[in-house]
Amino acid sequence: MTKRRVLMIYDKFPPFNVSGSARVFEFARHLPETGFEPIVLSSPVPEGHARDDTILARLPAEVEVVRAAPWLGPGKDRLARALNRGRHRRRTTSGVSDPSINPRRVFQPSSWAWRSTGIPMWLLEWHLDWAPPALWQAIKNERLRSVDLVWVSAPHVRNLLVGDVLSRLLLKPLVVDLRDPWTYGSLWLPRGKWVAACETARARQILSAAARVVVTSPLTEAEMAKRFPKARFVTITNGFTEDDQPAPLRDFEEGVCLFRYVGLLNERRTPDTLLAGLALACKDPALRALVRLEFVGTMAGHERKIEQHGLSDVVSSRGPVAHRESLRLIRGSDVNVVLQTISEGQDVIAGKTYEYLAAKKPVLAVVAEGGGDAWLLRRAGCARIAPFDNPERIAEAIVACVRDFENGATRADDGALAAFERKALTRKLAALFDEVLDEAG
């Protein structure tokens, strides 16, 4: 049987080592097994960006990856550094210390460069840098033109722009994959009402024109359907890869119940209520002797709160680790902690939650009880769920997790997890492609 070809558009396809790349990579990896031949349009990894060159070795030979280099390339980083050097001089002469400014933030929607000059620097990052060369690559490359369907993953918004334009030029149906909500939620940061109105209008146009819009949570599907009633939404969640689970890494004393949080903390995702709940639970000396909590990843200055809560003997911080090691640490825990204290966009499901499920260990979920993470973990049946703003409930959940550990800790149900394995999710995506192509004739 002749395989039908799908153009997959995502600017940060591996060897980029970013959170969103796993979903796109695993779809591309498994689609050939379903009768589709993917050809990926992406960009090269810039110097200094996180990358993992071992990932592509797992990609089947049938999958072709075409890279369109950004116009500005390294020049964009040089511009950002020059602007930041000027800012650094102004800050230091005024007596304010320089907080190691990230050059890339110059191009973010809320950047100081925009606020100071009124110039929307993000246009270079979102549209003018990669979108034109990506479109040109697709127009001049015959293999990119000879596809049956266009699939695009976002964020980034520029990916959606490229996908929409190519779908119209090639007269092929478009399937949009939204890993996060568009026009609301924690990643929706428009600069002013005019920008928000323009972005919402563009979202309405692209999503309504798409044959299908795939989202990663049924709660997101319901919310997006209210905002964009003309779009046709369907949920295909994120997931885990069963055949890529490394050996566990524990490196803690035996006999204690080891809780681990693996992920980033920042000014919005904070450990405050988790530590407050743990401090309440540890008022019982016997339980305190049984509990250890380790943070793995950047704590963004929250380390001092461990001592403030009197938990220095119970809580530790490992710092950032490579992705592969993070999977080993997750598998070596007794209880993995999902922590989501960002109040906006609670309908989404953290990608890390699926990695926790793959470890088949109990989970302590400090999340919104009506949010996407709680929905997923209830289906898996392996979690103690506590509201992210209630230390007393968190303490109760910690105590329950320790009791489960003493009694032979519960684990996720294999039957419930099967639906979230990447191969199963890819089959669902392929069935959707078949449906769209049948409709297109």
N, C-alpha and C positions, 0 to 999 in steps of 0.2 A: 504494500500500500504506500502510495506517495505521501510523504509527510507534508503537512501544511506549515507554512513559515509564519512566524510571528516576530515582529520587530519590537524588542524590549528596550525601552529608553530609561536610563538611570545614570546620572552623571558620576556617581561614586560606586560603581561596580568594582569588586575586588580586582587587584590587590589592595584597594582602599580598605582600611580596617576601621569601619564605623558601624554603629548599631544597625542602621537601616540596610546595610549591604547584605546581611545574612538572608533576609527574606527574598530579595531579588535573586541572589546567587542560587539558593536552593530551588526556587522555581525554575531557573534556567537549567540547573543540573538535572532535574527530574523530568522536565517536559518532553525530552526525546523519547522517554519510555511510554508516553501517552499518545504519540503520533504527531507531535509538533516539533518543528526544527527552529530553535530560537536563534536570532541574530541580535546581539546586544550593541547598542550605541551608547558609549560612555566617554569619559575623559581620562587622560593619563594622570597618574598620581604625582602631584607636585612635590618638589624637594622639601623635606622636613615634615611631610604629612605622615600620620600613622598608616603603616601598610603591613601586610602579611603576604609575602610572595609564595608561601606554601599552599595557599587556598586554591589557586587556579589548577594545581595538579589534580584536583578532584573533579574538574570540569570535563564532561565527555567531549570527544573530538568533534562531535556534530555541532557543538555550540561555537559560533564565531563571535568574536568581540572586536568591534571597530572603535577606535579611540579618536575623538575630535579634540584637538588641543585648544584650550582657551586662547583668545587673541592676545590678551595682556600677559598671561603666564606669570613668570617670575617678576615681571615689571610691576604687577599689581602689589606684590609683597614689598617691593622696594618703595613704591609710593606710600604704602601704609607705614613702613618704618620711618620714612622721612617725615611724614605728618606727625607720627608719635614722638620723634626726636624733638620737633618744635614744641610739642605739647609738654614734653619732659622738661625742656629748658624753662618754659613758663611756670610750670609747677614748682620746680626746685628753686627758682629765684624768688618765688613767693613764700618759700619756707615750708612747702608741702612736699612730703617724700613721694617718690615715684613708686607705684605699687606693681611694678613689672607688667606693664600694659601689654596685652595680647595684640599684635599688629592686625590680626584678622578681624578684630572687633570694629575696626574702622569702617568696615563695609556692612555691619549689622544695621537693621532698621532703626534701632534706638541709639546709634553711635554718637559719640561726642562730636565727630566731624559734621554730622548732619545738624545736630543741635546748634553748633557754633556758627556754621556757614549757611545753613538753609539748603545746601546742595545734597540731594538724595544719593549719597555714595553707594547705596545698595544697588542702584541701577547697573553699576559695573559688575557687581557680583551676581545679580539675579538674571539679567537679561543681556547686556551688551558684551559680556565677557565670553560665555560659553554657548548661548543659544544660537547666534549667527553661524559660528563655525560648525556646530552640530547640524544645523539645517543644511548648510552647504555640503557637508560630508554625505548626508543622506541623499541630496539631489544628484550629486555626481557619481555615487556608488550604485551600480546597477543592482547588486545583490540586496542593498538596503531598500531599493525601490520595488523589488519583486517579492513582496510579502503579501500575505492574505489578511493580516490583522495588525493593528498597532496597539501596544500595551505600554503604559507609562506609569512609573511609580513616583510618588511625591510624599512629603516635601523633598526637594526644593520646588518652588513655584516655576522656575525656569524650565524644569522638566515638563511640566504640564503645558507650558507654552509651546515647546518643541513638539510634543505629542499631538496637540490639537492642530497645529499648522500642518504637520506631516500627514495626519489622517485626512485632512481636507485636500492636500495636494495629490496624495496617492489614491484618493477616493476609496479608502479602506476603513472599516469600522474601528472605532476607538474604544478601548477598555482602560479606564482610569483606576489606579490602585492608590488609595489614600491611606497611608500608614498612620496619619494623625488627622484630626478634624481640620476643616478649612472654614475660616471666618469666625471661629470661636476657639476657646481652650487656651492652655498655657503657652502654646507656640504662636498664638495669634497676637502679634504686636505691631499693628499698623501705626504709622506716624501721622496722627491727625485724622480728622473726619473725612477729609477729601481723599486721602489714600485708602482709608477703610472702605469708602463708597466705591471707588474704582476697583479695588480688589474683590469686593463682593459682587460687583457687576460682572467681572471677568469670571469669577467662580460660577456664577449662574449660567453664563454662556457656555463655558467648557463642560460643566457637569451635565447640563441639559442636552448638549449635543452628543455626549458619549453614549455608546450602546449600553454600557453598564458602568457603574461606579462601585468598586469593591472597597469596603471598609473592614477594619480588623476587630470590631466589637459590635454585637447586636444593639447595645445601648447607643453607640455612635450612629448606627444605621437609623434608629428611630429618631434621634435628634437631627441628623442631617436631612432626613426625609421631610421633617417639618419646615426646615429652612429652604429646601430646594425641591418642591413637590413635583417638578417636571422631570427630575433625574430618576434613574432606575438603579436603586441601591441593592447590594447583596453583601453579606458578610462572609469573608474567608479570613479566619483568625491567623495570627502568627502561630509559631509552633516550635518544635524541637526536632533534632536529627538523631534518630535512635542509633545509627551506626557510627556516631562520632562522639562517644562518651569516654573520656580518659579515666585513668585510674584515680581513685579518691586520694586526697591529701588532707590529713587531719592534723598532725604535729601538735596535739594537745594531750594533756594527761588523760588516761583512761578513767572512767568512773564519773566524769562530769558530763553534764548535758551542754553540748557546745552549740550555741546560737551563732549564726553568721549573717551579716548583711553585706552583700557584695554589690557595690554600685557607688555612684557619685552622691555626695551631699553638697548643698549650696545654700544660698540665702533663702530659698523657698522650700527645698526638701531638707528638713532639719531633723536631728535626732532627739529634740527636746522632750517630747511626750513619751517616746520610747524609753529614754533614760529615766524619766520621772516614774514611769510605770515599773521599770526594773528596780529602782530604788525602793519603791513601796513593797514589791515582792521580796526584796532582800532584807527586809526588816526581820524576817524569820531566819535566824542563824543557820538552821539546818538546810534550808533551801539555798541560802547564799553560798554555802559550801559546795553545792551541786551545780551551780550555774556559771557559765562563762559566755561572754558575748564578744565577738570580734568584728570590727568594721574593716572591710577590704575595699580600698579605693580612696579617692581624694576626700578628705573630711572638711576641707575649706575653712579651717579655723575652728571647727566645732570640737576639736580634741580637748580643749580646756574644760568643756562641760562635763567630761567624764569625772574629773576631780571635783568639780563643783557639786556634783550629785553624790559624792562620796563613794564612787564605784571603781576606784583605781585598781583594786584587787580583783575585780570581776570583769572589767571591760578593757579591751586593748584595741589598738589600731595597727593594721599591717601596711597600709598605704597602697598605692596603685600597683597592679600586677598585670602581666600579659593575659590575653583572653583565655588562652589554653590553661594557664594556671588557675584562673578564676573558676573555670569549670571543674577542675580538680578539687578546689576548696569547697565549692558548692556540694560536690559529691561526698566530701569528707566531713560535712557538718552533721549534727544530730537534728537540728532544726534550722531551716533557712528563713530569713526574715524579709518579707516584702514591706517596704516603707514608702508610703506615698502621702506626703503632707501638703502637696500643691492642691489647692481647693478648686482651681479651674480645670475643666475638662476631665472630670473624674470618670467619665464614661469609657475612657481608653483603658487598654490593658497593657501593662508594662511588659516589654519583651523579655526582661529578666525573669518574669514569673514562669514563662515556659521552660527556661533553663532549670528553674527550681523543680518543676514537675518532672523533667527528664531525669533528675537525680533520684526521684522516687523516695523522697524523704519528707517528713512532716514540715509544715510551713506555719509560721506565725505571720499573719497579715495585719499590719497596722495601716489601715486604709479606710476609705469611705465605705460604709456597709452596703450602700446601694450602688456602688461603682463597678467598673468593669473588672478589676482585679478580684473583687469579692464574688462576682458572677462566675468567673472561671474557676476559682478555687472551690466554690461550693459544688460545681460539677465534678471536680476531681475527687472531692471528699477526703482531703488530707490536711485541712487547715483549721487553725484556730483564728477567728477573725475578730478584731477589736477596732473600734473607732479611732481614727488617728488623732482625735482631739480629746481623748478621755483616758488619763493615766490610770484611773482605778480599774477600768475595763481591761486595759493593757496588762496591768499587774495580774488580774484574774486569768487572762489568757496565758501569760508566762507560767504561772503556777500549774495550769492545766497541761501545758506542753511538757513540763518537768515530770508531772505524774504519768503522762503517757510514756515518757522515756523510761521511767522506772518500771513500768508494766509491760515493756516491749512495744516501742513506739509504732504508731500507725503509719501507713504509707499510702501513696496514691493508688487508686484502683486502675489496673492495667487496661481494663475494658474502657474506662472513661478517658484514659489518656490516648487511646489509639486514634481518636479523631483529630488529635493535635500533632501527629507525626507528620513531618514535611512531605513524605511521599503521598499520604492521604490527602493533604491539603492541595498538592499539585494536581492530583487527579480531579479534585473538585474544580480547580481553576481550568483544567483542560475541558471538562464538561461544560463550563461556562463559555469557553471559546467556541466549542462546537455549537452551542445554542445560538450564540451571536452570529456565527457564520451561516448557520441554517436560515436565520431571519434575514440576513443580507442577501441570500440567494446565491 
